[in-house]
């Protein structure tokens, strides 16, 4: 395994998670109390159990998260998070099953929950294109269920990616690549004043005028770079995505394709170039679980 105790020892893993979730000390998830909180010690209590003396309820740091009712030890969860966020191509459930010593079914469940925590909050993140040009392009992965192989891409699953140069990527499993289908994605995610870069596919001829500036490289005419105009950034992302999906996840089912591309987006958006090391990346993914817990409790 690894030398870091948070991946080998449950108490260390719990302390790590507590520090992450409660940087200023424990907060009662029931009433928001921060002062009158007592750690309950002794064998009769679950580890990390706290009593809130304001509302008289008890809680642990994992309350409301996937960790709370999980039979999987907390340090194994943290190790799985670290493996999945650190490896550029991702980790398959089979690899995780062998590395963690859990069943394949458990490993599969874990990888899906970790992907869930990697889901971005686009609403608070705002639109792409405030800093640099945005490249838009699509790639095709696997065959649609029941579709016959034929010429063109109609029978394949399409993934649209939008990348701001020097910034983040957002990828979507889209039902098709017509202007009508792509328009809502581009309008929602790209600033209307942004500088858009695409190839010369017909849908972008239609959608380009919706944005501040639109430059086209004529791929159909074998033109790939013209000064600043190119789509090399988004194509670079596609090559990581495709190598990862082919090498690591041989059988990506259509209903999970979005969560796989979200996973690749997450790693790209927390890459070393943007100042994240392996441990920061794991932390960001773990925050996702906590963030989802908060939303869940607020809604509940
Ligand atoms: Zn309370």
Boltz pocket constraint, residues with backbone or C-beta under 6 A from the ligand:
constraints:
  - pocket:
      binder: B
      contacts: [[A, 28], [A, 29], [A, 30], [A, 31], [A, 32], [A, 33], [A, 52], [A, 53], [A, 54], [A, 55], [A, 56], [A, 57]]
      max_distance: 6.0
